[in-house]
Amino acid sequence: MTKAPFAHALVRKSERALKVARLALNAGDNDSAVSRSYYAMFDIARAALLRAGVTEDMLPRTHNGVIEAFRNHAVLSEKIDRQLATQLSRTESLRIKADYTGTEIELAEATEVVEKAEHFVQTVERAFGLEGYSMATEYQGPAPKDGDKVSEPVADGSEIERKGKIEPISLDEVRRQARENWLQHRQQHVGVSKEFDYSKAADRSAKVDQGHALDDGLDD
């Protein structure tokens, strides 16, 4: 199993968690804002480890393991400074406080956590070349060219004027059209009558044939 699809999914999960964290903060749910901020940082840290060469089956399976591995890779590679790298463990402490204790996170503290998480995710994406996995880089179709556009044919002014003008009809023309309509109607009427007569004749022939068959059966 390759690491790219999983790293891609982790980046997207991280960015969605950031959006939810900001929404929770605006809604006054400080605990959820802190919790989602931490998971945004946690997922981007795992994506960074994959990007750094750690195979998926070698990713740490615990929070502390991921935090320690990320700190080592980020600081030793000099991609992330030590102070920023330690924010992941600090945010985890606040997440435990928000998720497992009865103490509520204050608004000022939650706001700071969300802002630092946003900065953390953006910095790690740039440092480890994860921008290509971001939701902001989803495929967008190319802009339509002039040759691709479907346009309606436009008539010139003289054609529009000619089509919009009502031509006068003479009395002789009216009479000719009326005569043609009457002839067509008569021909259709005669055709229907003939067809009707033929149907009656065919029906009579069928009755005669049926009578002969019955008579033949009686003669036997």
Long-range contacts (C-beta under 8 A, 24 or more apart in sequence): 1-56, 3-50, 3-51, 3-54, 3-55, 3-56, 6-50, 6-56, 7-47, 7-50, 7-51, 7-130, 7-133, 8-133, 10-43, 10-44, 10-46, 10-47, 10-50, 11-43, 11-44, 11-47, 11-125, 11-130, 11-133, 11-134, 11-135, 12-133, 12-134, 12-135, 13-39, 13-43, 14-39, 14-40, 14-41, 14-42, 14-43, 14-44, 14-47, 14-121, 15-40, 15-121, 15-134, 15-135, 15-136, 16-135, 17-43, 18-114, 18-117, 18-118, 18-121, 21-114, 21-117, 22-114, 22-118, 25-110, 25-111, 25-114, 28-107, 30-98, 30-104, 30-105, 30-106, 30-107, 30-109, 30-110, 31-98, 31-99, 31-104, 31-105, 31-110, 32-98, 33-105, 33-110, 33-113, 33-114, 34-91, 34-94, 34-95, 34-97, 34-98, 34-105, 34-109, 34-110, 34-113, 34-114, 35-95, 35-98, 35-99, 37-91, 37-95, 37-113, 37-114, 37-116, 37-117, 38-88, 38-91, 38-92, 38-94, 38-95, 38-113, 38-117, 39-95, 40-117, 40-121, 41-87, 41-88, 41-91, 41-117, 41-120, 41-121, 42-66, 42-88, 42-92, 44-120, 44-121, 44-124, 44-125, 44-130, 45-70, 45-88, 45-124, 46-70, 47-124, 47-128, 47-130, 47-133, 48-73, 48-74, 48-124, 48-127, 48-128, 48-130, 49-73, 51-128, 51-129, 51-130, 52-77, 52-128, 63-92, 67-92, 74-124, 74-127, 79-127, 79-128, 80-123, 80-124, 80-127, 84-120, 84-123, 87-116, 87-120, 88-120, 91-116, 91-117
